[in-house]
Amino acid sequence: MGLMPNKGLQAFLNKLAVLQTKVKSEIENKMQFRCAVVFRNLVYQALVSQKYASSEAYAAYKGRYPKQKAKRGPDMGFWRYNSDLMRAINVFKYPLGKKGWVSGVPLGSVNSDGRDITKYGLLMEYGSVAIGDGSRVQEPRALWKPTTNDFAKKEHIKIGLQSLRNIATTWRS
């Protein structure tokens, strides 16, 4: 005669299996998606409000860029030559089959002139250095890094706690 499983133990193991599925779904999909959406919205808000422009005391643009920008109409501030970069900020699944969600500018995004918009974003975030003497041609005007820091201090914690509450609800049911 075979061993009869303990009904209480079997119920507990079944509950653990349900919880494992919930944790995987909550963390790999739902929480990451919520984080990506909130982060995208924070970047967008910081870009429109120029939240970090005054905190870094950015120097004025130099060379021909200010003239080109002025031809486009009223100054919209840093990061906005036109609104191509802003329109390119999106929420999408990690590329190359990785799990999870991310927000940013997908590789291959182009501006209204057909040029790679990610290059403009990298130039603004990190600046550029002239070939030769090493002096800066374009000072960095970070948007993503300070937004990431703000997100990590506040929003990421709130979203993580909500995910834990969602998981706990599954365990209690």
Secondary structure, DSSP 8 states (H G I E B T S, - for coil): ------HHHHHHHHHHHHHHHHHHHIIIIIIHHHHHHHHHHHHHHHHHHTTTTTTTT-----TTHHHHHHHTSS---TT-SSSHHHHH-EEEE-STT-SSEEEE--TT-B-TTSSBHHHHHHHHHH-EE-TTT--EEE----SHHHHHHHIIIIIHHHHHHHHHHHHHHHHH-
